[in-house]
Amino acid sequence: MANLMLATIRGDIMIFSYAEFTQFVHHMKDIGKVIPFVEWDHSSNAILLRHDVDFDIEAAYQLALVEAECDIRSTFFFLTTCHTYNPFSSTNRNKLREMSKMGFEIGLHFDPTIYGDANREDLTAFVNHEAGMLTSIIGTPVNSISLHNPSVHGLYPLFEGYCNAYDPKFFSDKSYISDSRMDFRGKNPYEFVEKVKEHPIQILLHPLHYSEHRLSYPEIFYEHLKKYANDIHDAFLINSTYSKQISPMDLFSFLVNKGRS
């Protein structure tokens, strides 16, 4: 374990830089088989690697490239109801399609709270509708579902016909670990992986948390805001009035300077 050169904070193992993540991936591969949900046969021991994409598709795409370099595939769960990304934009559609062609499973990250007090029958219809939306992007059926923030809203519905990330078969204290809030809750992910020798396990890692250099949340959001500002700037430069008003700056520089004034 010493030769892994693991970084720790408050005694917790940290794997949030791409280099650290790569080390962890190789460790997983040494211990067991790492697979997406769709490849599990519902009986054999395996490491089901999952990513919930809560905030940004670009972060998911970059993490997929790292995993591809490590020769593993996982399941990426995407929202169709996200406030900060649109899976149907041209850029994002292309990224989802490329990830699917690379062998990654594209699943549905479902948020039941947006449908208010919908009953189970209605929620099932909404799930099928949203899954169909993602299917229309990638061209292959969506087979797996994860729930968005179930620990916050307390809803854990399972949907027939799908592989559910919160199925008790691999969602329990002994079979599940998550990096939610960039905190493994005192669990050591390297040690947790050893459990696959006894039973299937599920590992949830959020792409938002991973970067070239391990970043704090404020630093992560700073980079995202910079990217979004640059996207707006590039898209709006065709507007001659905007172009004259913003020159010689770009939008992000303007916002930073505005904040200092």
Summary of the structure (lengths in Angstrom):
residues: 261
radius of gyration: 19.8
end to end distance: 50.2
largest distance: 64.9
contacts: 757
relative contact order: 0.15
helix: 48%
strand: 15%
